Amino acid sequence: MPQKDKITLFWLPHTRAQRIVWLLEELGLEYNLHMEESVQSVRAPESYKKYFPLGKVPIVHIEKPDGTVKKFGESGFIVQYLVEHYDTTGKFKPTTEDDKELVDYFNHYSEGTIQPLLVGLLVNNVAGKSMPFPVSVLVKTVVGKIDQGYYQPELEKNVEYLNDFLKAQHSKGRKWFVGDKISAADIMLSFPIQSVITTDYGATVKPIKETYPDVYQYFQDITSEPAWVRAAEKVKNYDQVVINGKL
């Protein structure tokens, strides 16, 4: 059956919007990408408030056949909505009730626990670079102490937690976070895991590949998925993309 709804994703480079591109590709949906330039590499342009009041990406507009338009923000909700309304084959449907509960947990965990730590590191990194010399030296010293005293240790603990979880999955011959197939948990966790591995502002103290091999292997696996590669190809002229684990 031809797709009746028109989907537009408002996208910016280096943001959580890219995991929505991956999900749209996994679901085999047709969609339009609206792209503009970020401000200071971390903020959406003022124009994005036209599309959703907070102006934060990802933003999704869904135009129905009768002309009405649904407008959504928040990647967790967007993932939930797209899976519930467009996964016609059950590709993302958890196999058991326990799996469903685990998917729901990771969806909340992604935005509620690990992502705020990454945002804290990002904000401190931008703060250190935004100040003129010699104030920048003091700012970098202060935020560096905050990172070392809180954000990095907490993030390290979370990466270890995810590595242990994936280790248990890998021991069963499974490559996904929940059960033996892709789920919304993989879509949601893909961005923080990518950030941990590719960031240049010290997300972890210990080397990822050697210390957390199961997280590293997971990243290699998902970035080699055909739908991931298609999603990356869609934006490669606008963003640094990861394919087969490499930028």
URDA-V51334 format. One line per field, one symbol per residue. phi: phi as a letter, one per 20 degrees, with the letter a starting at -180 (. if undefined). psi: psi as a letter, one per 40 degrees, with the letter a starting at -180 (. if undefined). A space follows every 10 residues. Layout:
phi=???
psi=???
//
This chain:
phi=.ffeeedcde ccfmcfffff fgfgffemee bdddccefdl mccffgffff eagfmdefcc dceegenfce ccdmfffffg ffffdcefdm gdfffcffff ffffffffgg eecefgfffg ffffffffee effeggffff ffffffgfec fffffgffff ffffffgfff femddefcmd bfbfffffff ffffffedfd dmfceeffge ecfffffgff fffdfgffff ffffdfecbf ddclmcf
psi=hihdihhhhh iiifiedddd ddddddefii iihhhiiihf eeiiiddeed dhdefiiihh hhhideeihh hiahdddddd ddddeegeee dehididddd dddddddddd ddcddddddd ddddddddee iihedddddd dddddddddc dddddddddd dddddddddd eefieidhaf iiiddddded dddddddeie ffdidihddd dgdddddddd ddeehddddd ddddedeeih ihhfei.
//
